[in-house]
Amino acid sequence: MTSMTHEDPEITGGVDTHGLTHHAAVIDRLGRHLADREFPATVHGYRDLLEWMRSHGTLGAVGVEGTGAYGAELARVLTAAGVAVLDVDRPDRKVRRLRGKSDPVDAYAAATAVASGRATGVPKSRDGAVEAVRVLRVTRRSAVKARTQATNQIRGLLVSAPAALREQVAGLNRTALIRTLTRLRPGADLPTPMAATKAALRRLARRHQVLDEEIAELDAVIGSLVRHAAPELLALFGVGPETTGQLLASAGDNPERMRSEGAFAHLAGVAPIPASSGRTHRHRLNRGGDRAANNALHTIVLVRMRYDERTRAYVARRTKEGLSKKDITRCLKRFVAREVYRALTHTPVGHITKIDLAPAA
């Protein structure tokens, strides 16, 4: 008598994420729909979702929509359980017009995208110092915007303020202006324009001072975290704490998810796009990717173009060859992306080819 050992079928999962609930679905190796179910977006709900998927077979991978938003914690739970998680883009409008829109449809579409190989992006782990830098930078960015708004409101009120008040602060720089306005004494007669304007300006100036202190505290904390997380990146010429924080946030706690420095260049929007036609052979700027990371690289390039002798020599040589400033900047940003990728992933120099400025085009 012979016996056959039954093996669990290999399945693939997909999850359509929302703020309060997640809808999960599983398919088999042939893409057939097996089951779908809704779970609450809670710690217990995540565990139940994982157990439910595994009850249908051997779970190979799970495609999750919105791993940077509603699906962030679910991705962390699945990864901690040893499940391969892939980030799935939401269907575009054309696909939704053809196939309709519902939570089960989106969950099955996420699973199908993983099974077919269309979805290959590994999400950010969001479980380390880089995530701490990111959330603190969000707070700092909002504080900077609020301080700028307060400054603009002060300038606007001074334009229409009584002449005696305008003359009192005329010619003062921002620091002296804020210090002077905080010492204004509006008095108790607020119905008068002079007293009301003084009261408004004093409140705005004090708000500006509070925001200054908050930004300084955040800079100190973020700077410490950045120095600990990426000392090699900070050591590069023209790279400061602000640009380092942005590049870290764009790469994530697991920069190894980027398979090559070319992948990082695409992420930052600095991979050159062919724009050749006929006898014209050229590349153009890449307007895709993470624009905040692109802006950080652009800032580094501007610093180097002004203060780095090697970069200035490169700009002079390429200018003689007929390249425009825009094309030269594009080449330099691509080169800086190579250096940044090497610093983020601790890749040895020998593992990246063509690191000289000459082939940066």
Buried (B, 14 or more C-beta within 10 A) or exposed (E): EEEEEEEEEEBBBBBBBBEEBBBBBBBBEEEEBBBBBBBEBEEEBBEBBBEBBBEBBEBBBBBBBBBEEBBBBBBBBBBEBEBBBBBBEBBEEEEBEEEEEEBBBBBBBBBBBBBEEEBEBBBBBBBBBBBBBBEBBEBBEEBBEBBEBBBEBBEEBBEEBEEEBBEBBEEEEEEEBBEBBBEBEBEEEEEEEBBBBBBBBBBBBBBBBBBBEBBEEBBEBBBEBBEEBBEBBBEBEBBBBBBBBBBBBBBBBBBEBBEEBBBBBBBBBBBBEEEEEEEEEEBEBBEEBBEBBBBBBBBBBEBBBEEBEEBEEBBEEBEEEEBEEEBBBBBBBBBBBBBBBBBBBEBEEEEBEEBEBEEBB
